[in-house]
Amino acid sequence: MQTTAHRFTEKASAALADRELQGMLQQMRVHVPERRQAAVDALPEFETLRDRGRAIKDHVIANLDFYLERFEAKVTAAGGKVHWCADAAEARDTILGICRKAGARTVTKGKTMVGEEIAINAHLERHGMIPVETDLGEYIIQLRDEPPSHIIAPSFHVSAAQVADTFLEHHTHLDPKRPLGDIADLLSEARGILRSRFLAADVGITGANFLVAETGSTVIVTNEGNGDLTQTLPGVHIVLAGIEKVVPTLEDASTIMRILARSATGQEMSVYTTFSTGPRRPEDPDGPAEYHVVLLDNGRSAVLGTEFQDLLRCIRCGACLDHCPIYHAVGGHSYGSVYGGPIGAALTPALVGLEKSLDLPNASTLCGRCESVCPMRIPLPKMLRNWREAAFDRHLMPARARWGLKLWAFLAKRPALYRRISGAGARFLAWRGGKAGRIASLPFAGGWTRWRDLPAPEGETFQARWRRERGGA
């Protein structure tokens, strides 16, 4: 997986100065959490389903080899083929080999984050094939040559006016004076363009929300129906998924689906839920002649048995992004990874190494909103703290930060000394704040005061006030 996570600070600063991006992020801060909460409130058993979903995924992770082998056996029995890929390069070459065997020129794709993870589009293009994204958001950012900025809404950072400009730039065979000022016009144009690509495709690639070990089925949930056209019209269907997507039974898949859409988009269910089981049978009216499932490890099995194992419960709903104050401030592109927000800050170091993504675990206030809304109850703040501890232990943090933490730890272990120094510091800051009670600049605090004033304390620490008001209790 290619990453520019080491440039997080630089990209975040640019995002904060991007007024158009900030306007789009403001809409997310307000509207998306409200929709999710309304959907959750309408389902009294939501918390019970979260517990069941977590238990299902924990059981699968503890028995991952068994369920993956059972899934492979069922796929094979249905006439399909499973390909095991250790890393991104092997997955890319496997998909390329299938496409070459089919004589493919045009390859349509449904939305798949694993496809982004292995950069399959660029690989197919380098070998003379034309990959076409069919999810509207993915199609827009493909034309703009941009990575997705959100797990669920990959082009949410692009305004309608920018989409119109993009279509005018790329759809040059259409009337340049055509109306594109209305969202309906944009949708109609994209639908017309993509319909011809669906019909021309030799191979269709989709992701998978679930792999059902009981039946060998793969499941996708979409709101546009593009996934159905991608997997039924071409002669070859390739499913690309991480090994953690397997669930034991159809009932288990349906249990998690009840919390997936509510967490992702605030819907009771996605518009389309599609189950695929093998290639077309003689009695089927449509469907692919070949059915392939490419299972990707790419670092996932390495987290088994570690403090980061719970990451494998993630169902890619994006709820943690939708509620994260850091993501709300800087957007998804700042993370420099396929996976942004809290889940990306915790997952990316596991996939590419902490050395290449050192800033991401620090891109969090540890407020806990991500864990509180995660349908799989993944303890993301705890994992981010674990990554920070690992960075400290491996001397990856800047020397200044490490010495600062060592000094704080020294004082925290000596309560009397800590109280004296913190009390003196509180009185100094109160004096520095003056009558206004705010500090415009302060040594070692430029990261804060560069953007906002620092509220000055009132002259005593919390502990001192507690003792005074409680009479030393």
Buried (B, 14 or more C-beta within 10 A) or exposed (E): BBBBBBBBBEBBEBBBEBEEBBEBBEEBBEEBBEBBBEBBEEBEEBEEBBEBBBEBBBBBBEBBEEBBEBBBEBBBEBBBBBBBBEEBEBBBEBBBEBBEEBEBEBBBBBBBBBBBBBBBBEBBEEEEBBBBBBBBBBBBBBBBEBBBBBBBBBBBBBBEEBBBBBBBEEBEEBEEEEEBEEEEBBEEBBEEBBEEBBEBBBBBBBBBBBBBBBBBBBBBBBBBEBBBBBBBBBBBBBBBBBBBBBBBBBEBBEBBBBBBBBBBBBBEEBEBBBEBBBBBEEEEEEBBEBBBBBBBBBBBBEBBEEBBBBBBBBBBBBBBBBBBEBBBBBBBBBBBBBBBBBBBBBBBBBBBEBEBBBBBBBBBEBEBBBBEBBBBBBBBBBBBBBBBEBBBEEEBBEEEBBEEEEEEEEBEEEEEEBBEEBBEEBBEBBEBBEEEEBBEEBEEEEEEBEEEBBEBBEBBBEEBEEBEEEEEE
